């Protein structure tokens, strides 16, 4: 199955993703297959335009292939480490990951991957307005793609060079690269790329003020494109050109034509309403202008929701507010005072909705964690009779888990669990408001069982506070999981996981291992004699 997924991931990533999703328990695979599975998974997701920002397992995949001296897969995994950081908007870490991928790819003859790394470095620098560096990386990518005979990607990076030159106001050089890119796209018979390049040339002519040539290239691009989203973008570019010419009727015609395509891209719809609002205001249709500004604002919020970018939300929100405020000021001058009140009300409503959403999300998270803790209590209670002499059983008895589980089941109805109104309050009252854990007693038993080892460890790691040390101890005893430790020690599950990770880092233990005692006894000379 993995071989099939690997064979189709480049050209049919959706099919590869469906294949990979049929693997029910990937963690049961051998180490080599598990790492191959995770590498293919992030590759298929990225090529299918799925969110990869949480697929951080790719870092351990990269380390695995580096240790195996498998440079082709190590370079590919390092590249996707860069893509992940890129999508997380972390430029510095993305550059580091891409550069590591470049070094690893240097050990291979994979010119296509080398081109991909250079191209993404170019895109990253263009996004941060570092156009000279973006041009340098894109030109390097073009050389690599040419060696790999990947003319489609070569066409794309030549266009990228043209875009950066255009943004740098180097018009002649921009046209040179656009034409070079277009010639290659024509020779390779790639219609969609031809359409994209003609659109870029149209934008360049519009920036020059050559509106006739701009419209000609936009119309040529429109005639080639078969994709409705790209068609809408071209139509809006034509409309924007007519805005520059003050041709009101043509702007309305082309924006309505773009909206008639029923596209779902909120960014394009948002721009359509911005153009319509500008034209409505120019023709003294102030109510239409206000309505279109409202639609523009609504779709702006949808764009931010899709991107999940809080920083951009704040910046764009301020920008939109100022834009709406300025528009309203003009309407006030023209005796349309009611407009500003509506705009401010919309903005305030947006803020209220956002704050409510944040609070609701936080409350849902608390309720979810409480449900997990209830389930952990019930599981520990159910398993109580199976291990009469175990330390785990001793903790269950001492913390009165069976009693507290019974109280929860008798005092909290199913309806209360579902709506969450009383679950948090009652759970905390029952579990932590009575018969709290006597840590000193339990610690004495644990320490004796391990011949005083815990005392020695505590002396050797003075940087650990009491919470760190307690979680360390509980992690070693009868394999308590995160939820159970959180219940017994009255912490949140994320806090337990964070401290466990910190302990692993301090000790230098393998990832995902919580058996710290065995690690001490096998690897730390100081403790071998205990």
KOLKOLVO-563630 format. One line per field, with one value per residue (C-alpha): residue number from 0; residue in three letters; x, y, z. Coordinates in pm, 1 decimal. Each point is the difference from the previous one (the first is absolute). Layout:
// residues N
n c(NUM; ...)
res c(ALA; ...)
east c(X; ...)
north c(Y; ...)
up c(Z; ...)
This chain:
// residues 530
n c(0; 1; 2; 3; 4; 5; 6; 7; 8; 9; 10; 11; 12; 13; 14; 15; 16; 17; 18; 19; 20; 21; 22; 23; 24; 25; 26; 27; 28; 29; 30; 31; 32; 33; 34; 35; 36; 37; 38; 39; 40; 41; 42; 43; 44; 45; 46; 47; 48; 49; 50; 51; 52; 53; 54; 55; 56; 57; 58; 59; 60; 61; 62; 63; 64; 65; 66; 67; 68; 69; 70; 71; 72; 73; 74; 75; 76; 77; 78; 79; 80; 81; 82; 83; 84; 85; 86; 87; 88; 89; 90; 91; 92; 93; 94; 95; 96; 97; 98; 99; 100; 101; 102; 103; 104; 105; 106; 107; 108; 109; 110; 111; 112; 113; 114; 115; 116; 117; 118; 119; 120; 121; 122; 123; 124; 125; 126; 127; 128; 129; 130; 131; 132; 133; 134; 135; 136; 137; 138; 139; 140; 141; 142; 143; 144; 145; 146; 147; 148; 149; 150; 151; 152; 153; 154; 155; 156; 157; 158; 159; 160; 161; 162; 163; 164; 165; 166; 167; 168; 169; 170; 171; 172; 173; 174; 175; 176; 177; 178; 179; 180; 181; 182; 183; 184; 185; 186; 187; 188; 189; 190; 191; 192; 193; 194; 195; 196; 197; 198; 199; 200; 201; 202; 203; 204; 205; 206; 207; 208; 209; 210; 211; 212; 213; 214; 215; 216; 217; 218; 219; 220; 221; 222; 223; 224; 225; 226; 227; 228; 229; 230; 231; 232; 233; 234; 235; 236; 237; 238; 239; 240; 241; 242; 243; 244; 245; 246; 247; 248; 249; 250; 251; 252; 253; 254; 255; 256; 257; 258; 259; 260; 261; 262; 263; 264; 265; 266; 267; 268; 269; 270; 271; 272; 273; 274; 275; 276; 277; 278; 279; 280; 281; 282; 283; 284; 285; 286; 287; 288; 289; 290; 291; 292; 293; 294; 295; 296; 297; 298; 299; 300; 301; 302; 303; 304; 305; 306; 307; 308; 309; 310; 311; 312; 313; 314; 315; 316; 317; 318; 319; 320; 321; 322; 323; 324; 325; 326; 327; 328; 329; 330; 331; 332; 333; 334; 335; 336; 337; 338; 339; 340; 341; 342; 343; 344; 345; 346; 347; 348; 349; 350; 351; 352; 353; 354; 355; 356; 357; 358; 359; 360; 361; 362; 363; 364; 365; 366; 367; 368; 369; 370; 371; 372; 373; 374; 375; 376; 377; 378; 379; 380; 381; 382; 383; 384; 385; 386; 387; 388; 389; 390; 391; 392; 393; 394; 395; 396; 397; 398; 399; 400; 401; 402; 403; 404; 405; 406; 407; 408; 409; 410; 411; 412; 413; 414; 415; 416; 417; 418; 419; 420; 421; 422; 423; 424; 425; 426; 427; 428; 429; 430; 431; 432; 433; 434; 435; 436; 437; 438; 439; 440; 441; 442; 443; 444; 445; 446; 447; 448; 449; 450; 451; 452; 453; 454; 455; 456; 457; 458; 459; 460; 461; 462; 463; 464; 465; 466; 467; 468; 469; 470; 471; 472; 473; 474; 475; 476; 477; 478; 479; 480; 481; 482; 483; 484; 485; 486; 487; 488; 489; 490; 491; 492; 493; 494; 495; 496; 497; 498; 499; 500; 501; 502; 503; 504; 505; 506; 507; 508; 509; 510; 511; 512; 513; 514; 515; 516; 517; 518; 519; 520; 521; 522; 523; 524; 525; 526; 527; 528; 529)
res c(UNK; UNK; UNK; UNK; UNK; UNK; UNK; UNK; UNK; UNK; UNK; UNK; UNK; UNK; UNK; UNK; UNK; UNK; UNK; UNK; UNK; UNK; UNK; UNK; UNK; UNK; UNK; UNK; UNK; UNK; UNK; UNK; UNK; UNK; UNK; UNK; UNK; UNK; UNK; UNK; UNK; UNK; UNK; UNK; UNK; UNK; UNK; UNK; UNK; UNK; UNK; UNK; UNK; UNK; UNK; UNK; UNK; UNK; UNK; UNK; UNK; UNK; UNK; UNK; UNK; UNK; UNK; UNK; UNK; UNK; UNK; UNK; UNK; UNK; UNK; UNK; UNK; UNK; UNK; UNK; UNK; UNK; UNK; UNK; UNK; UNK; UNK; UNK; UNK; UNK; UNK; UNK; UNK; UNK; UNK; UNK; UNK; UNK; UNK; UNK; UNK; UNK; UNK; UNK; UNK; UNK; UNK; UNK; UNK; UNK; UNK; UNK; UNK; UNK; UNK; UNK; UNK; UNK; UNK; UNK; UNK; UNK; UNK; UNK; UNK; UNK; UNK; UNK; UNK; UNK; UNK; UNK; UNK; UNK; UNK; UNK; UNK; UNK; UNK; UNK; UNK; UNK; UNK; UNK; UNK; UNK; UNK; UNK; UNK; UNK; UNK; UNK; UNK; UNK; UNK; UNK; UNK; UNK; UNK; UNK; UNK; UNK; UNK; UNK; UNK; UNK; UNK; UNK; UNK; UNK; UNK; UNK; UNK; UNK; UNK; UNK; UNK; UNK; UNK; UNK; UNK; UNK; UNK; UNK; UNK; UNK; UNK; UNK; UNK; UNK; UNK; UNK; UNK; UNK; UNK; UNK; UNK; UNK; UNK; UNK; UNK; UNK; UNK; UNK; UNK; UNK; UNK; UNK; UNK; UNK; UNK; UNK; UNK; UNK; UNK; UNK; UNK; UNK; UNK; UNK; UNK; UNK; UNK; UNK; UNK; UNK; UNK; UNK; UNK; UNK; UNK; UNK; UNK; UNK; UNK; UNK; UNK; UNK; UNK; UNK; UNK; UNK; UNK; UNK; UNK; UNK; UNK; UNK; UNK; UNK; UNK; UNK; UNK; UNK; UNK; UNK; UNK; UNK; UNK; UNK; UNK; UNK; UNK; UNK; UNK; UNK; UNK; UNK; UNK; UNK; UNK; UNK; UNK; UNK; UNK; UNK; UNK; UNK; UNK; UNK; UNK; UNK; UNK; UNK; UNK; UNK; UNK; UNK; UNK; UNK; UNK; UNK; UNK; UNK; UNK; UNK; UNK; UNK; UNK; UNK; UNK; UNK; UNK; UNK; UNK; UNK; UNK; UNK; UNK; UNK; UNK; UNK; UNK; UNK; UNK; UNK; UNK; UNK; UNK; UNK; UNK; UNK; UNK; UNK; UNK; UNK; UNK; UNK; UNK; UNK; UNK; UNK; UNK; UNK; UNK; UNK; UNK; UNK; UNK; UNK; UNK; UNK; UNK; UNK; UNK; UNK; UNK; UNK; UNK; UNK; UNK; UNK; UNK; UNK; UNK; UNK; UNK; UNK; UNK; UNK; UNK; UNK; UNK; UNK; UNK; UNK; UNK; UNK; UNK; UNK; UNK; UNK; UNK; UNK; UNK; UNK; UNK; UNK; UNK; UNK; UNK; UNK; UNK; UNK; UNK; UNK; UNK; UNK; UNK; UNK; UNK; UNK; UNK; UNK; UNK; UNK; UNK; UNK; UNK; UNK; UNK; UNK; UNK; UNK; UNK; UNK; UNK; UNK; UNK; UNK; UNK; UNK; UNK; UNK; UNK; UNK; UNK; UNK; UNK; UNK; UNK; UNK; UNK; UNK; UNK; UNK; UNK; UNK; UNK; UNK; UNK; UNK; UNK; UNK; UNK; UNK; UNK; UNK; UNK; UNK; UNK; UNK; UNK; UNK; UNK; UNK; UNK; UNK; UNK; UNK; UNK; UNK; UNK; UNK; UNK; UNK; UNK; UNK; UNK; UNK; UNK; UNK; UNK; UNK; UNK; UNK; UNK; UNK; UNK; UNK; UNK; UNK; UNK; UNK; UNK; UNK; UNK; UNK; UNK; UNK; UNK; UNK; UNK; UNK; UNK; UNK; UNK; UNK; UNK; UNK; UNK; UNK; UNK; UNK; UNK; UNK; UNK; UNK; UNK; UNK; UNK; UNK; UNK; UNK; UNK; UNK; UNK; UNK; UNK; UNK; UNK; UNK; UNK; UNK; UNK; UNK; UNK; UNK; UNK; UNK; UNK; UNK; UNK; UNK; UNK; UNK; UNK; UNK; UNK; UNK)
east c(0.0; 283.7; 165.9; -324.3; -32.9; 361.6; -58.0; -295.6; 76.8; 162.7; -275.3; -302.7; 53.8; -373.0; 12.8; 316.1; -170.0; -300.8; 230.8; 193.4; -318.2; -98.7; 290.9; -185.5; 289.5; 316.1; 173.5; 1.1; 216.4; 371.2; 221.0; 105.2; -357.6; -132.0; 246.1; -74.6; -372.3; 41.6; 220.6; -253.4; -285.9; 136.4; 102.3; -349.8; -169.8; 219.0; -52.6; -375.7; 3.0; -88.9; 118.5; 339.1; 86.2; -60.7; 193.5; 310.0; 83.8; 183.2; 291.3; 56.4; -45.3; 281.0; 223.3; -71.1; 111.1; 305.2; 109.4; -54.4; 207.0; -296.6; 67.6; -279.4; -273.4; 185.1; 13.6; -370.2; -95.7; 215.7; -175.6; -337.9; 136.3; 54.4; -348.2; -152.6; 188.9; -89.7; -371.0; 39.8; 126.5; 332.7; 243.3; 325.7; -67.2; -130.7; 322.8; 209.3; -199.0; 20.7; 376.2; 39.8; -205.0; 230.5; 309.6; -155.4; -118.9; 359.5; 76.8; -248.4; -61.5; -361.6; 1.0; -378.3; 13.9; 290.1; -211.7; -296.7; 211.5; 136.7; -346.0; -154.1; 282.4; -81.7; -370.8; 79.2; 220.2; -257.0; -266.6; 225.4; 78.2; 363.1; -20.2; 371.5; 46.8; -324.2; 130.1; 332.0; -168.9; -254.2; 277.8; 185.3; -323.2; -36.6; 346.0; -83.2; -338.1; 162.9; 245.6; -292.1; -190.9; -289.5; -101.9; -334.3; 166.2; 272.3; -271.1; -148.9; 326.0; 82.3; -337.3; 89.3; 315.5; -215.0; -242.0; 285.4; 151.7; -342.4; -34.1; 348.8; -113.2; 243.8; -254.4; 227.3; 160.4; -342.4; -130.0; 315.5; -63.3; -374.4; 62.4; 264.6; -245.4; -284.2; 214.9; 86.3; -366.3; -107.1; 272.9; -100.3; -374.0; -103.4; -318.3; -63.8; 353.8; -36.4; -312.5; 176.4; 295.8; -222.3; -185.3; 329.8; 96.0; -337.8; 65.0; 341.8; -154.6; -265.5; 269.9; 162.2; -328.8; -26.4; -364.2; -74.6; 286.6; -94.5; -358.1; 124.2; 217.1; -272.7; -248.4; 255.7; 52.4; -376.9; -45.6; 253.9; -93.8; -245.6; 7.9; -288.2; 207.2; 272.0; -265.7; -147.9; 344.6; 56.4; -343.0; 75.7; 333.2; -187.8; -246.2; 287.9; 145.4; -333.1; 6.0; 327.4; -173.5; -308.1; -221.6; -281.7; -226.8; 282.4; 106.9; -354.1; -22.8; 322.7; -43.7; -354.4; 134.0; 263.4; -259.6; -227.4; 261.3; -112.7; 355.7; 56.8; 329.6; -82.1; 306.2; -119.9; -360.3; 130.8; 196.2; -307.0; -204.4; 284.8; 1.3; -380.0; 4.6; 259.0; -211.1; -325.5; 157.9; 136.0; -350.6; -159.1; -185.2; 86.4; -235.8; 138.8; 351.2; -79.0; -158.6; 299.0; 239.1; -199.5; 33.1; 370.8; 38.6; -192.8; 217.8; 312.1; -92.3; -46.3; 345.9; 150.3; -197.4; 133.1; 359.6; -19.0; 255.9; -61.5; 280.3; -133.0; -350.1; 112.7; 185.5; -269.0; -271.9; 160.2; 43.3; -361.8; -122.8; 194.0; -121.3; -360.0; 40.3; 145.2; -280.3; -253.1; 165.1; -50.0; -363.4; -40.9; 135.4; -270.3; -274.5; -8.2; 57.0; -169.4; 274.3; 270.0; -231.6; -70.7; 368.0; 101.7; -281.7; 123.7; 355.7; -113.1; -211.9; 304.4; 206.7; -277.2; -37.1; 375.8; 23.6; -302.2; 152.0; 330.7; -171.9; -225.9; 297.4; 189.0; -303.0; -47.5; 364.1; -43.9; -313.8; 170.6; 293.7; -238.5; -182.4; 336.0; 82.9; -339.0; 67.3; 344.3; -151.7; -254.2; 266.9; 223.1; -303.6; -94.7; 354.9; 26.8; -50.6; 250.2; 321.1; -49.9; 365.0; 110.0; 109.8; -267.2; -263.3; 144.0; -41.2; -357.6; -80.3; 180.6; -157.4; -340.1; -51.0; -274.8; -195.4; 41.7; -101.2; -319.7; -74.6; 48.9; -229.7; -269.3; 17.4; 61.6; -277.0; 54.1; -174.7; 243.7; 291.8; -134.5; -70.0; 296.0; -179.4; 94.2; 258.0; 309.4; -118.8; -119.0; 303.3; 242.6; -206.2; -19.3; 354.8; 209.2; -220.1; 33.1; 247.9; 296.4; 305.6; 265.5; 300.8; 261.4; -141.5; -8.6; 346.0; 146.0; -138.0; 127.2; 344.6; 30.5; -103.7; 289.6; 259.4; 14.4; 54.6; -254.2; 185.3; 323.4; -173.1; -155.6; 344.8; 145.2; -268.6; -51.6; -144.2; -319.0; -271.0; -239.2; -252.9; 268.4; 126.5; -344.2; -88.0; 340.4; -73.8; -355.4; 120.3; 215.1; -258.5; -216.0; -21.9; -247.1; -114.4; -28.6; -369.7; 43.1; 296.5; -197.8; -291.3; 213.7; 228.9; -269.9; 166.4; -110.1; 88.9; 200.1; 202.8; 81.1; 110.1; 208.9; 182.4; 57.2; 157.0; 219.3; 112.8; 89.4; 203.6; 182.0; 79.7; 74.0; -239.2; -149.8; -314.9; -336.3; 168.3; -121.2; 194.1; 255.8; 110.5; 116.9; 183.1; 182.4; 98.9; 127.8; 164.4; 106.5; 325.7; -62.9; -309.0; 129.4; 137.9; -329.1)
north c(0.0; 239.8; -80.7; 79.3; 329.3; 92.4; -70.4; 238.7; 269.7; 238.4; -1.3; -112.4; 105.7; -35.5; -368.6; -48.5; 162.6; -231.7; -301.3; 116.1; 71.2; -366.6; -96.3; -40.4; -37.9; 151.0; -1.6; -382.5; 5.9; -75.0; 304.2; 28.3; -27.6; 237.4; 270.1; -57.1; 24.3; 335.1; 142.7; -96.5; 131.8; 354.5; -2.5; -102.9; 249.2; 289.0; -76.6; -27.4; 345.4; -142.0; 155.3; -144.4; 235.5; -267.1; -280.4; 58.8; -371.1; 81.9; 128.8; -343.3; -155.6; 220.1; -97.0; -368.7; 21.4; 209.6; -264.9; -269.3; 205.4; -23.6; 336.9; -0.6; -49.7; 214.8; 288.7; -40.1; -11.8; 308.1; 180.9; -72.4; 122.6; 326.0; -11.7; -52.5; 298.7; 197.3; -68.0; 91.8; 343.9; -59.4; 140.7; -50.1; -365.3; -62.1; 136.2; -218.3; -310.5; 75.4; 54.5; -332.7; -162.3; 161.7; -146.1; -347.6; 19.2; 81.5; -365.5; -108.8; 47.3; 104.0; 326.3; 24.0; 12.7; 245.3; 221.8; -33.8; 112.8; 302.8; 91.8; -6.4; 214.2; 242.4; -0.8; 51.4; 303.0; 146.3; -25.1; 208.8; 255.4; -107.0; 5.6; -15.2; -318.7; -142.2; 57.1; -166.7; -313.7; -16.6; 20.8; -283.1; -201.7; 56.3; -149.9; -305.8; -55.3; 27.3; -276.0; -211.9; 76.0; 120.2; 275.3; 64.2; 100.6; 186.3; 207.4; 79.3; 124.3; 213.7; 163.7; 44.1; 188.6; 221.7; 70.4; 101.8; 226.5; 159.0; 59.5; 154.1; 240.4; -154.0; -12.2; -84.7; -291.3; -120.2; -13.7; -185.7; -279.9; -8.7; -50.0; -264.8; -181.1; 31.4; -135.8; -309.3; -53.2; 18.0; -237.9; -252.9; 52.2; 88.4; 213.4; 86.2; 132.2; 200.7; 156.1; 81.6; 162.3; 206.2; 122.5; 106.5; 183.3; 173.1; 117.0; 132.3; 200.7; 137.9; 114.2; 181.1; 170.5; -191.9; -96.5; -112.6; -254.1; -108.0; -81.3; -184.7; -235.4; -44.7; -102.2; -238.6; -155.0; -29.9; -180.4; -267.2; -62.3; -277.2; 51.1; 209.3; 148.0; 112.1; 133.3; 208.1; 137.0; 103.7; 164.2; 200.7; 106.6; 127.2; 180.7; 156.2; 126.4; 167.5; 159.3; 163.2; 127.4; 118.8; -220.6; -59.9; -218.6; -239.0; -38.2; -102.7; -234.4; -189.3; -17.3; -138.2; -247.4; -115.9; -40.3; -192.3; -277.7; -93.4; -40.4; -91.1; 185.9; 272.1; 207.3; 44.8; 68.1; 252.7; 182.4; -0.7; 187.7; 244.2; 92.5; 27.8; 228.1; 229.7; 34.4; 50.8; 282.4; 162.3; 4.4; 143.2; -324.7; 28.6; -266.8; -248.6; 106.0; -66.8; -339.5; -102.8; 111.2; -216.0; -302.1; 75.9; 5.7; -328.6; -180.9; 148.1; -181.6; -323.6; 38.2; 31.8; -299.2; -211.2; 103.3; -24.7; 275.4; 213.8; 241.2; 67.4; 27.9; 281.5; 189.5; -42.1; 75.4; 335.2; 66.0; -85.2; 211.3; 302.4; -60.4; -25.0; 304.7; 205.5; -111.1; 103.7; 339.4; 62.9; -100.8; 235.1; 286.0; -86.2; 1.1; -377.5; -4.1; -331.0; -199.4; 31.8; -124.1; -316.3; -63.2; 48.2; -230.5; -267.0; 35.5; -18.6; -306.1; -165.1; 64.9; -133.2; -314.3; -55.5; 40.7; -227.5; -261.6; 5.6; -39.7; -273.7; -189.4; 23.5; -126.0; -289.9; -94.9; -0.1; -212.9; -244.9; -40.4; -52.6; -271.6; -168.3; 14.5; -150.3; -282.6; -55.4; -18.0; -254.7; -208.7; -2.6; -90.7; -286.2; -140.7; 25.3; -368.8; -125.8; 101.3; -42.4; 48.7; 256.2; 353.9; 113.6; -172.6; 170.2; 342.2; -86.7; -93.5; 295.2; 254.1; -168.9; -24.2; -264.9; 215.1; 315.6; -180.1; -117.0; 353.9; 138.4; -262.9; 62.5; 380.7; 96.4; -88.2; -84.1; 324.7; 202.3; -171.1; 88.0; 368.4; 47.9; 245.4; -169.2; -255.6; 210.6; 125.8; -336.8; -190.3; 234.5; -9.6; -380.5; -82.3; 280.2; 138.5; -298.3; -271.2; 152.9; -210.7; -41.3; 32.3; -49.0; -340.7; -119.2; 138.6; -187.0; -328.1; 68.5; 99.7; -313.2; -222.7; 142.0; -11.3; 377.3; 71.0; 282.9; 188.3; -21.7; 115.0; 296.2; 110.7; -33.8; 214.6; 302.3; 195.5; -210.3; 154.1; -208.9; -31.6; -120.7; -256.0; -136.4; -48.6; -168.1; -244.1; -78.3; -58.2; -289.7; -181.2; -259.6; 204.0; 267.5; 186.1; 377.8; 18.5; -208.5; 203.0; 319.7; -128.5; -119.5; 304.6; 256.9; 135.6; 46.1; -265.4; 248.7; 97.2; -366.4; -55.9; 314.9; -94.2; -356.7; 140.6; 231.9; -295.1; -204.2; 292.8; 46.0; -370.6; -54.9; -296.6; -126.0; 165.7; -137.5; -197.8; 50.8; -284.6; 235.0; -240.7; -265.5; 269.9; 109.8; -353.9; -85.7; 322.6; 221.0; -133.0; 185.5; -213.0; -337.6; -73.0; 73.0)
up c(0.0; 84.5; -332.9; -181.3; 190.4; -79.0; -370.7; -28.5; 258.7; -250.8; -262.2; 202.5; 362.6; 81.7; -96.6; 206.3; 299.1; -29.3; -7.9; 305.3; 195.9; -31.3; 228.7; 329.8; 243.6; -154.6; 339.2; -19.4; -312.9; 15.1; 59.4; -363.9; -131.8; 267.5; -105.9; -369.0; 77.5; 180.1; -275.4; -268.2; 213.6; 33.2; -366.3; -113.5; 234.0; -113.7; -368.2; 64.9; 166.4; 342.8; 326.8; 102.1; 286.9; 266.3; -176.3; 214.1; -4.7; -324.5; 212.5; 155.2; -346.4; -128.3; 294.6; -68.4; -363.6; 89.0; 251.1; -266.0; -250.3; -236.0; -163.9; -263.0; 262.3; 256.7; -249.0; -84.3; 370.5; 69.6; -285.6; 160.6; 334.3; -188.4; -153.4; 345.5; 145.7; -312.7; 55.3; 367.7; -115.0; 175.9; -257.2; 191.1; 78.6; -352.0; -152.1; 232.4; -93.6; -372.9; 26.7; 181.5; -276.8; -256.9; 172.9; 16.5; -361.6; -96.0; 75.5; -269.7; -372.9; 55.3; -196.9; 23.4; 382.4; -16.2; -222.4; 236.6; 295.8; -187.4; -131.6; 347.9; 136.2; -280.9; 86.1; 369.5; -71.5; -240.3; 271.1; 224.2; -274.4; -31.3; -378.6; -84.3; 203.8; -141.5; -356.1; 85.0; 138.1; -284.1; -259.9; 178.4; -4.2; -376.1; -58.4; 211.6; -165.7; -341.1; 96.1; 123.5; -324.6; 215.8; -240.1; 168.1; 327.0; -190.1; -166.5; 341.8; 154.5; -306.8; 52.1; 368.7; -104.7; -220.4; 287.4; 232.2; -265.4; -51.4; 374.8; -8.1; -278.4; -249.5; -280.7; -294.4; 182.3; 117.8; -358.8; -104.4; 252.4; -63.8; -371.9; 70.2; 226.6; -251.7; -283.0; 207.5; 99.7; -366.1; -116.1; 268.5; -73.0; 357.6; -44.6; 365.9; 44.9; -321.1; 150.0; 329.0; -176.8; -233.4; 306.9; 160.2; -319.8; 6.7; 357.9; -107.7; -285.9; 234.7; 242.3; -293.9; -84.7; -328.5; 54.6; -355.8; -1.4; 354.1; -103.6; -306.5; 208.1; 262.0; -270.3; -152.9; 344.6; 51.7; -331.8; 100.6; 363.4; 88.7; 377.1; 140.1; 284.4; -243.0; -237.2; 282.2; 86.8; -363.7; -21.5; 313.6; -146.9; -305.0; 229.3; 192.5; -328.8; -80.7; 347.1; -100.1; -315.7; 195.6; -218.0; 247.9; -214.6; -94.1; 364.4; 98.3; -297.9; 74.0; 379.7; -45.5; -254.0; 252.1; 276.6; -241.0; -12.0; 355.5; 125.1; 365.0; 44.3; 259.1; -93.9; -358.4; 103.5; 251.9; -271.3; -228.6; 260.1; 60.8; -370.6; -3.8; 303.6; -160.1; -315.7; 193.0; 196.1; -316.4; -148.8; 319.7; 81.5; 367.7; 134.9; -253.7; 100.6; 364.3; -75.6; -206.4; 275.5; 240.6; -232.5; -39.9; 378.4; 42.5; -254.1; 155.9; 322.3; -194.5; -151.9; 347.3; 129.9; -285.3; 56.1; 381.5; 17.0; 307.5; -74.7; -347.9; 145.1; 228.3; -273.3; -264.4; 252.4; 78.6; -370.5; -76.8; 288.3; -121.7; -355.0; 109.8; 222.7; -286.3; -228.7; 261.1; 43.6; -372.2; 30.3; 296.4; -211.6; -255.2; 266.1; 51.2; 377.3; 65.6; -169.1; 264.6; 272.6; -199.8; -69.6; 363.9; 107.2; -239.9; 128.2; 363.1; -78.9; -157.5; 313.6; 226.1; -213.4; 6.4; 380.4; 50.6; -230.5; 192.7; 336.5; -134.6; -143.2; 331.0; 192.6; -241.9; 51.5; 378.4; -27.3; -236.7; 238.8; 292.7; -197.5; -65.4; 370.1; 88.3; -245.5; 155.0; 349.2; -119.5; -173.3; 310.3; 211.2; -235.4; 12.6; 377.4; 81.5; -257.9; 178.8; 373.6; 99.3; -258.3; 69.3; -245.2; 213.9; 308.5; -164.7; -99.9; 359.4; 153.7; -233.2; 45.0; -373.8; 22.1; 244.2; -206.8; -320.0; 167.7; 120.2; -348.5; -152.6; 262.9; 17.3; -364.0; -242.0; -367.2; -94.4; 215.2; -169.6; -341.8; 63.4; 233.6; 228.9; 327.2; -104.7; 68.5; 337.7; 129.6; -127.9; 178.7; 318.8; 8.1; -111.8; 148.8; 274.3; 231.6; 101.2; -181.3; -75.9; 272.7; -228.8; 272.3; 90.8; -359.6; -70.6; 297.4; -137.7; -352.7; 120.4; 214.4; -290.0; -203.1; 282.0; 44.8; -369.3; -8.5; 275.1; -200.7; -317.9; 180.0; 122.0; -349.7; -165.0; 226.5; -296.3; 19.7; 214.6; 209.3; -282.7; -243.8; 250.2; 87.3; -367.9; -48.5; 282.4; -111.7; -356.7; 122.2; 209.0; -173.6; -320.8; 105.7; -313.3; -47.0; 91.5; 314.0; 124.2; -69.9; 211.4; 292.6; 19.3; -90.6; -315.8; -358.2; -257.0; -218.2; 308.7; 75.3; -359.9; -3.6; 321.5; -120.9; -314.3; 207.8; 215.1; -309.9; -126.8; 332.0; 22.4; -368.2; -16.6; -330.6; -129.1; 117.5; 283.2; 356.8; 163.1; 151.4; 275.6; -246.9; -189.5; 315.2; 91.6; -350.8; -112.9; 291.5; 160.0; 326.0; 66.0; -114.4; 345.2; 181.8)
